[in-house]
Amino acid sequence: MIHLSEEQLQTIRTHAQKTYPEECCGILFGHLADDGKTVVEVMPTENAWQGDTAGDFPGDSQEYSKRRRYAIAPQVMLQAQKQAREQNLEIVGFYHSHPDYPAIPSEFDRLCAWQEYSYIIVAVKNGISTDINSWCLDPNQQFKPEKVRNLGKKL
């Protein structure tokens, strides 16, 4: 289970709508506990996907653009890791949008995912966010749904 406030969910939805028709992406900071992950901060990032780097990713080709792919720049990830350490937080997951596509992971999403993280996907249809779902990899490297618990207005 992943716990987010209404405000955090709205940050993700707003970011997804703002970047439409391209995918948005961001990092989730928080804590791990017996009952799941609790998000403390949502950090929107720029989608750094570039077609010329597509070959660096498993099973991909250069035909995809930011409309169907996302990447977080390595320097942004390094800064996020440093920020997490300084604030005694952990990176607990990532989020991205699926423009005009359901909030379910693609095969590309699965191939690029790491087991310990949550992956929140928000569907955006015609510029309006709709469904929002979270996913985690199981020991067989397959995505399983993760319950999203809305903690209300504030954490």
C-alpha positions as CSV (number, residue, x, y, z in Angstrom):
1,M,0.0,0.0,0.0
2,I,1.1,3.5,-0.7
3,H,-0.2,6.5,1.3
4,L,-0.6,9.9,-0.2
5,S,-2.4,13.1,0.7
6,E,-5.1,14.6,-1.5
7,E,-2.7,17.5,-2.1
8,Q,0.1,15.1,-3.3
9,L,-2.3,13.3,-5.6
10,Q,-3.5,16.7,-7.0
11,T,0.2,17.7,-7.6
12,I,0.6,14.5,-9.7
13,R,-2.7,15.1,-11.6
14,T,-1.8,18.8,-12.3
15,H,1.6,17.9,-13.6
16,A,0.2,15.3,-15.9
17,Q,-2.4,17.7,-17.3
18,K,0.2,20.5,-17.7
19,T,2.5,18.3,-19.8
20,Y,-0.2,16.7,-21.9
21,P,0.1,15.4,-24.7
22,E,3.6,14.4,-23.4
23,E,4.2,12.1,-20.5
24,C,5.1,13.8,-17.2
25,C,7.3,12.2,-14.5
26,G,8.5,12.7,-11.0
27,I,9.9,11.3,-7.8
28,L,8.2,10.3,-4.6
29,F,10.0,10.8,-1.3
30,G,8.8,9.2,2.0
31,H,9.2,6.5,4.5
32,L,8.8,2.7,4.5
33,A,6.7,1.1,7.2
34,D,5.0,-2.3,7.9
35,D,1.8,-1.0,6.3
36,G,3.5,0.2,3.1
37,K,5.0,3.5,2.0
38,T,4.0,6.9,3.1
39,V,4.8,9.7,0.7
40,V,6.1,12.9,2.3
41,E,7.0,14.9,-0.8
42,V,6.2,14.7,-4.5
43,M,8.9,16.2,-6.8
44,P,7.8,16.9,-10.4
45,T,10.7,16.5,-12.8
46,E,11.3,17.3,-16.4
47,N,10.8,14.5,-18.9
48,A,14.3,14.1,-20.2
49,W,13.5,11.4,-22.8
50,Q,15.4,11.9,-26.1
51,G,14.9,9.6,-29.1
52,D,18.6,9.4,-29.6
53,T,19.1,7.7,-26.2
54,A,16.3,5.2,-26.8
55,G,18.9,2.5,-27.6
56,D,20.1,2.7,-24.0
57,F,16.8,1.3,-22.8
58,P,15.7,-2.4,-23.0
59,G,13.6,-3.4,-25.9
60,D,13.0,0.1,-27.2
61,S,13.4,1.8,-30.5
62,Q,13.9,5.4,-31.6
63,E,10.3,5.7,-32.9
64,Y,9.0,6.8,-29.5
65,S,8.8,10.4,-28.2
66,K,7.9,12.0,-25.0
67,R,4.3,11.2,-25.9
68,R,5.0,7.6,-25.1
69,R,8.2,7.6,-23.0
70,Y,9.7,9.3,-20.0
71,A,13.1,9.5,-18.4
72,I,14.5,11.3,-15.4
73,A,17.9,12.8,-16.1
74,P,20.8,11.1,-14.2
75,Q,21.8,14.4,-12.6
76,V,18.3,14.9,-11.3
77,M,18.3,11.4,-9.8
78,L,21.6,12.1,-8.1
79,Q,20.3,15.4,-6.7
80,A,17.1,13.6,-5.5
81,Q,19.2,10.9,-3.7
82,K,21.2,13.6,-2.0
83,Q,18.0,15.5,-1.0
84,A,16.5,12.4,0.4
85,R,19.5,11.7,2.6
86,E,19.6,15.3,3.9
87,Q,16.0,15.1,4.9
88,N,16.1,11.6,6.3
89,L,13.8,10.3,3.6
90,E,13.9,7.6,1.0
91,I,12.9,7.6,-2.6
92,V,9.9,5.3,-2.4
93,G,8.7,5.5,-6.0
94,F,8.1,7.4,-9.2
95,Y,5.2,8.6,-11.1
96,H,4.4,9.3,-14.7
97,S,1.4,9.9,-17.0
98,H,-0.1,7.9,-19.9
99,P,-1.5,10.4,-22.3
100,D,-4.7,9.0,-24.0
101,Y,-3.8,5.5,-22.6
102,P,-5.0,3.6,-19.4
103,A,-3.2,3.9,-16.1
104,I,-1.6,0.5,-16.5
105,P,2.1,-0.2,-17.0
106,S,3.4,-0.9,-20.4
107,E,6.0,-3.6,-21.1
108,F,8.6,-0.8,-21.4
109,D,7.5,0.4,-17.9
110,R,8.1,-3.2,-16.6
111,L,11.5,-3.6,-18.2
112,C,12.8,-0.4,-16.7
113,A,11.3,-0.8,-13.2
114,W,13.0,-1.8,-9.9
115,Q,11.4,-4.0,-7.4
116,E,11.6,-1.9,-4.3
117,Y,9.7,1.1,-5.7
118,S,6.1,2.1,-6.3
119,Y,5.1,3.3,-9.8
120,I,2.2,5.6,-9.9
121,I,0.6,6.0,-13.3
122,V,-2.0,8.7,-14.1
123,A,-4.1,8.4,-17.2
124,V,-4.8,11.6,-19.1
125,K,-7.6,11.7,-21.6
126,N,-7.8,14.8,-23.9
127,G,-5.8,16.8,-21.3
128,I,-7.9,15.8,-18.2
129,S,-6.5,13.4,-15.7
130,T,-8.7,10.4,-15.0
131,D,-7.6,7.2,-13.3
132,I,-4.5,7.0,-11.0
133,N,-3.1,3.6,-10.1
134,S,0.1,2.4,-8.3
135,W,2.1,-0.7,-9.2
136,C,5.0,-2.7,-7.7
137,L,7.1,-5.5,-9.2
138,D,6.7,-8.9,-7.7
139,P,9.6,-11.4,-7.3
140,N,8.9,-12.6,-10.8
141,Q,9.4,-9.1,-12.3
142,Q,5.7,-8.7,-13.0
143,F,3.7,-5.7,-12.0
144,K,1.0,-6.1,-9.4
145,P,-1.5,-3.5,-8.4
146,E,-0.7,-1.6,-5.2
147,K,-3.5,0.0,-3.2
148,V,-3.4,3.8,-3.0
149,R,-4.6,5.2,0.3
150,N,-5.7,8.8,0.3
151,L,-4.8,10.4,3.6
152,G,-7.0,13.4,3.2
153,K,-6.0,17.1,2.8
154,K,-2.7,17.1,4.7
155,L,-0.2,14.5,6.0
